[in-house]
Amino acid sequence: MEATSSAQWDEFLSQFPNPHILQTSAWGKLKADFGWQVTHIISGTCGAQVLIRQIFPGINFAYIPKGPVGQGWEQLWPAIDAACKARHCIFLKLEPDLWEGDLEGQDDVSRPKAFVHSIHSVQPQRTILIDLTADEALILGRMKQKTRYNINLALKKNVIVRAHVDLTAFYGLMKITGERDRFGIHSLDYYQKAYDLFHAQDQCQVLAAEFKGEAIAALIIFRAGKRAWYFYGASSDEHREKMPNYLLQWEGMRWAKAQGCNEYDLWGVPDEDLETLEENFSSRSDGLWGVYRFKRGFGGELKRSAGPWDRIYNPFLYRLYTLWLKYRKVEA
């Protein structure tokens, strides 16, 4: 069935101690304010928050980010199919809250039934996870020596990290970073809405690294259950020699640990195996390679997500869409 309200979805989700934050109703409310339709499907012990967006006029696609939640996915698909078709979706994209290998031992170890492997993922395929269950000394001890040095250097250079409630400085840094590193950013309204929704539930924190009262780097951390995610970060072109981003990430981990989290997700590195990453990180700076060079120093574990998979409702239009994706990638 389709849930009738966010409250009904929250009640269902409360049965699960560690859902992904992208399946929370707050995330659905955020996306609903910025062009997505949101529906919730519940069947027995399983449910999914489904996001729907227009690709072209009159043509939509559906997306389940880091779900479904619970066991027995097969019982969900009839209701999800009906909801998607009623909203003129040509396909459903599934990016489950699973790592590669999690489906081993099941009937279909490669993908859920009636899905095909997708050429396009919405969320990063690979990430680095930091184990927060140890004490702080051990977490620091797992880091690369240069990363620990840079954390201490920032402290010696009088960089101070504190929580911010005004996102103006954060957004100014995001614009600088987006222009410098050539990636698109959301609007200030988007970041503010995300902060307001999750901070009200004590699930979000904005931290800024300051030097002489000026914010020179900032990040937003989210948490749900026992997990925390670093989604957004930015830094100034000035004072980079003071290594504020290293201290900022460390303080982000400390905040997450104080909130009871046992895992800190650094969210996004190049989709390559560990051997390839280690062989090339010092010579490459395109895409997420510079990000990997920074994140690898924190001593986490490289992980790759399962999926993405697509469930196709209109094969002809889906084929045109995949051709458009390939063309867009070449043009970019």
C-alpha positions as CSV (number, residue, x, y, z in Angstrom):
1,M,0.0,0.0,0.0
2,E,1.0,3.6,-0.4
3,A,1.5,5.3,3.0
4,T,-0.9,8.2,3.5
5,S,1.5,10.5,5.4
6,S,5.1,11.1,6.4
7,A,4.0,10.3,10.0
8,Q,2.9,6.8,8.8
9,W,6.2,6.3,7.2
10,D,8.1,7.5,10.3
11,E,6.1,5.0,12.4
12,F,7.1,2.2,10.0
13,L,10.7,3.3,9.9
14,S,10.9,3.4,13.7
15,Q,10.9,-0.4,13.7
16,F,14.4,-0.3,12.2
17,P,17.3,0.9,14.4
18,N,19.7,1.9,11.6
19,P,18.0,3.1,8.4
20,H,19.9,5.1,5.8
21,I,19.3,8.8,6.1
22,L,18.1,8.9,2.4
23,Q,15.1,6.8,3.4
24,T,14.0,9.2,6.2
25,S,10.9,11.3,5.7
26,A,13.0,14.4,6.4
27,W,15.0,13.6,3.3
28,G,11.8,13.1,1.3
29,K,10.5,16.5,2.5
30,L,13.8,18.1,1.4
31,K,13.5,16.6,-2.1
32,A,9.8,17.4,-2.3
33,D,10.7,21.1,-1.9
34,F,13.1,20.9,-4.8
35,G,11.2,19.3,-7.7
36,W,10.6,15.7,-6.6
37,Q,7.4,13.8,-5.9
38,V,7.6,11.5,-2.9
39,T,5.6,8.5,-2.1
40,H,6.0,5.7,0.5
41,I,5.2,2.1,-0.1
42,I,4.7,-0.4,2.7
43,S,4.0,-4.1,2.5
44,G,4.3,-6.2,5.6
45,T,7.8,-6.0,7.0
46,C,9.2,-4.1,4.0
47,G,8.9,-0.5,2.7
48,A,10.5,2.1,0.5
49,Q,10.6,5.8,0.1
50,V,10.3,6.4,-3.6
51,L,11.3,9.7,-5.3
52,I,9.9,10.6,-8.7
53,R,11.2,13.3,-11.0
54,Q,10.6,14.5,-14.6
55,I,13.3,13.7,-17.2
56,F,11.5,15.3,-20.1
57,P,8.0,16.8,-20.4
58,G,5.5,14.1,-19.6
59,I,8.3,11.5,-18.9
60,N,9.4,10.7,-15.4
61,F,11.6,8.3,-13.6
62,A,11.4,6.8,-10.1
63,Y,14.2,6.3,-7.7
64,I,14.7,4.4,-4.4
65,P,17.8,5.8,-2.7
66,K,19.4,3.4,-0.2
67,G,16.3,1.3,0.2
68,P,14.0,-0.6,0.5
69,V,14.0,-0.9,4.2
70,G,13.3,-4.3,5.8
71,Q,13.1,-7.9,4.4
72,G,11.2,-9.4,1.5
73,W,11.6,-7.0,-1.3
74,E,9.5,-9.1,-3.7
75,Q,6.3,-8.2,-1.9
76,L,6.9,-4.5,-2.6
77,W,7.2,-4.5,-6.4
78,P,3.5,-4.8,-7.4
79,A,2.6,-1.7,-5.4
80,I,5.7,0.1,-6.5
81,D,5.1,-0.8,-10.1
82,A,1.5,0.5,-9.9
83,A,2.6,3.8,-8.3
84,C,5.3,4.3,-10.8
85,K,3.1,3.6,-13.8
86,A,0.4,5.8,-12.5
87,R,3.0,8.6,-12.5
88,H,4.2,8.0,-16.0
89,C,7.6,6.6,-15.0
90,I,9.6,4.9,-17.8
91,F,11.8,3.1,-15.2
92,L,12.6,2.7,-11.5
93,K,16.2,3.1,-10.3
94,L,17.2,1.1,-7.3
95,E,20.4,1.9,-5.2
96,P,19.9,-0.3,-2.1
97,D,21.6,0.2,1.2
98,L,23.9,-2.8,0.5
99,W,27.5,-3.4,-0.2
100,E,28.8,-5.5,-3.0
101,G,28.7,-9.1,-1.8
102,D,25.8,-8.6,0.6
103,L,23.5,-10.6,-1.8
104,E,25.9,-13.6,-2.0
105,G,24.1,-16.8,-0.9
106,Q,20.7,-15.5,-2.1
107,D,18.9,-16.9,-5.2
108,D,20.2,-14.1,-7.4
109,V,23.6,-12.9,-6.4
110,S,23.9,-10.3,-9.1
111,R,20.7,-8.2,-8.9
112,P,17.0,-8.4,-7.8
113,K,14.7,-10.1,-10.1
114,A,13.3,-8.2,-13.1
115,F,16.0,-5.5,-12.8
116,V,18.9,-4.8,-15.1
117,H,22.3,-3.4,-14.3
118,S,22.3,0.4,-14.8
119,I,25.0,2.5,-16.5
120,H,24.2,5.4,-14.3
121,S,24.3,5.8,-10.5
122,V,22.9,8.8,-8.6
123,Q,25.0,8.3,-5.4
124,P,28.7,7.6,-5.5
125,Q,29.5,3.9,-6.0
126,R,32.5,3.9,-3.7
127,T,33.2,5.4,-0.4
128,I,35.5,5.2,2.6
129,L,34.1,4.2,6.0
130,I,35.7,5.3,9.3
131,D,35.2,3.0,12.2
132,L,34.3,5.1,15.2
133,T,33.8,2.3,17.8
134,A,37.4,2.6,19.1
135,D,38.7,5.4,21.4
136,E,40.0,8.6,19.8
137,A,43.6,7.6,20.2
138,L,43.1,4.5,18.2
139,I,41.1,6.2,15.5
140,L,43.9,8.8,15.1
141,G,46.4,5.9,15.2
142,R,44.8,4.3,12.1
143,M,45.3,7.5,10.1
144,K,48.2,8.2,7.8
145,Q,51.0,9.9,9.6
146,K,50.7,13.0,7.3
147,T,47.0,13.3,8.1
148,R,47.7,13.3,11.8
149,Y,50.4,15.8,11.2
150,N,48.0,18.1,9.3
151,I,45.4,17.9,12.1
152,N,48.0,19.0,14.6
153,L,49.3,21.7,12.3
154,A,45.9,23.2,12.0
155,L,45.7,23.3,15.8
156,K,49.2,24.9,16.1
157,K,48.2,27.5,13.5
158,N,45.2,28.5,15.8
159,V,42.5,27.1,13.6
160,I,39.3,26.7,15.6
161,V,36.4,24.5,14.7
162,R,32.9,25.4,16.1
163,A,29.3,24.8,15.2
164,H,27.4,27.3,13.0
165,V,23.7,27.9,12.8
166,D,23.9,30.6,10.0
167,L,24.7,28.9,6.7
168,T,25.7,32.2,4.9
169,A,29.4,31.6,5.5
170,F,29.1,27.9,4.5
171,Y,27.3,28.8,1.3
172,G,29.9,31.5,0.4
173,L,32.6,28.8,0.8
174,M,30.6,26.4,-1.3
175,K,30.4,28.9,-4.2
176,I,34.2,29.3,-4.0
177,T,34.8,25.6,-3.9
178,G,32.4,24.9,-6.8
179,E,34.1,27.5,-9.0
180,R,37.6,26.2,-8.1
181,D,36.9,22.5,-8.5
182,R,34.3,22.9,-11.3
183,F,31.3,21.2,-9.8
184,G,27.7,22.3,-9.4
185,I,26.3,23.2,-6.1
186,H,22.8,23.5,-4.6
187,S,21.2,26.8,-3.7
188,L,21.5,28.4,-0.3
189,D,17.8,27.6,0.2
190,Y,18.5,23.9,-0.4
191,Y,21.3,23.7,2.2
192,Q,19.2,25.8,4.7
193,K,16.2,23.5,4.2
194,A,18.3,20.4,4.8
195,Y,19.8,21.9,7.9
196,D,16.5,23.0,9.3
197,L,14.8,19.6,8.7
198,F,17.6,17.5,10.3
199,H,19.0,19.8,12.9
200,A,15.5,20.1,14.4
201,Q,15.8,16.3,15.1
202,D,19.4,16.5,16.2
203,Q,20.5,14.7,13.1
204,C,22.6,17.4,11.5
205,Q,25.5,19.7,12.3
206,V,27.3,22.5,10.5
207,L,30.9,22.8,11.5
208,A,33.2,25.6,10.4
209,A,37.0,25.9,10.7
210,E,37.9,29.5,11.6
211,F,41.0,31.6,11.6
212,K,40.9,34.9,13.5
213,G,37.2,34.7,13.4
214,E,36.9,34.1,9.7
215,A,35.3,30.8,8.4
216,I,37.9,29.3,6.0
217,A,36.4,25.8,5.7
218,A,33.0,24.2,6.6
219,L,31.1,21.0,6.3
220,I,27.6,19.6,7.0
221,I,27.3,16.2,8.7
222,F,24.1,14.1,8.9
223,R,23.4,11.2,11.1
224,A,20.7,8.5,11.5
225,G,20.8,5.5,13.8
226,K,24.4,4.6,14.4
227,R,25.7,6.1,11.1
228,A,27.0,9.5,10.1
229,W,27.6,10.9,6.6
230,Y,29.8,13.7,5.3
231,F,27.8,15.0,2.4
232,Y,28.8,18.6,1.8
233,G,32.1,20.4,2.4
234,A,33.8,23.6,1.2
235,S,36.9,25.7,1.8
236,S,38.3,29.1,1.0
237,D,41.2,29.8,-1.4
238,E,43.0,31.5,1.5
239,H,44.8,29.9,4.5
240,R,44.9,26.5,2.8
241,E,48.4,26.0,4.1
242,K,46.9,25.9,7.6
243,M,45.2,22.6,6.7
244,P,41.7,23.4,8.1
245,N,40.0,20.6,6.3
246,Y,41.9,18.0,8.2
247,L,41.0,19.3,11.6
248,L,37.4,19.9,10.4
249,Q,37.0,16.3,9.4
250,W,38.4,15.1,12.7
251,E,36.0,17.3,14.6
252,G,33.2,16.0,12.4
253,M,34.2,12.4,13.5
254,R,34.3,13.5,17.1
255,W,30.8,15.0,16.8
256,A,29.4,11.8,15.2
257,K,31.0,9.6,17.9
258,A,29.6,11.8,20.7
259,Q,26.2,11.3,19.0
260,G,26.5,7.6,19.4
261,C,27.5,6.8,15.8
262,N,29.9,3.9,15.2
263,E,30.5,4.7,11.5
264,Y,31.5,7.8,9.6
265,D,30.9,7.7,5.8
266,L,33.2,10.0,3.8
267,W,30.8,9.7,0.9
268,G,32.5,9.4,-2.5
269,V,35.8,8.5,-4.1
270,P,36.6,7.3,-7.6
271,D,35.0,4.1,-8.6
272,E,38.2,2.1,-8.9
273,D,39.6,-0.9,-6.9
274,L,42.0,-0.2,-4.1
275,E,45.1,-1.2,-6.1
276,T,44.2,1.2,-8.9
277,L,43.5,4.0,-6.5
278,E,46.8,3.6,-4.7
279,E,48.7,3.4,-7.9
280,N,47.3,6.6,-9.3
281,F,46.2,9.0,-6.5
282,S,49.5,10.9,-6.5
283,S,49.5,11.6,-10.2
284,R,45.8,12.3,-10.9
285,S,43.6,15.2,-9.9
286,D,40.6,14.9,-12.2
287,G,37.2,14.0,-11.0
288,L,37.2,12.6,-7.5
289,W,40.9,11.7,-7.5
290,G,41.9,14.8,-5.4
291,V,39.2,13.9,-3.0
292,Y,40.5,10.4,-2.6
293,R,44.0,11.7,-1.9
294,F,42.6,13.6,1.0
295,K,40.1,11.0,2.3
296,R,42.5,8.0,2.2
297,G,44.6,9.6,4.9
298,F,41.9,9.1,7.6
299,G,42.5,5.3,7.7
300,G,39.1,4.0,6.7
301,E,37.9,1.0,4.7
302,L,37.1,1.3,1.0
303,K,33.6,0.0,0.2
304,R,31.6,-0.3,-3.0
305,S,27.8,-0.2,-3.0
306,A,25.5,-2.8,-4.7
307,G,23.7,-1.7,-7.7
308,P,22.5,0.5,-9.3
309,W,19.7,-1.5,-11.0
310,D,16.9,-0.3,-13.2
311,R,13.4,-1.8,-13.5
312,I,12.1,-0.9,-17.0
313,Y,8.5,0.0,-17.7
314,N,8.9,1.5,-21.2
315,P,11.8,-0.2,-23.1
316,F,11.7,2.2,-26.1
317,L,11.9,5.4,-24.0
318,Y,14.3,3.8,-21.6
319,R,16.6,3.0,-24.5
320,L,16.4,6.7,-25.7
321,Y,17.2,7.8,-22.2
322,T,20.3,5.6,-21.9
323,L,21.5,6.9,-25.3
324,W,21.0,10.5,-24.1
325,L,23.0,9.7,-21.0
326,K,25.9,8.3,-23.0
327,Y,25.8,11.4,-25.3
328,R,25.7,13.8,-22.4
329,K,28.7,12.1,-20.8
330,V,30.7,12.4,-24.0
331,E,29.7,16.0,-24.4
332,A,30.6,16.8,-20.8
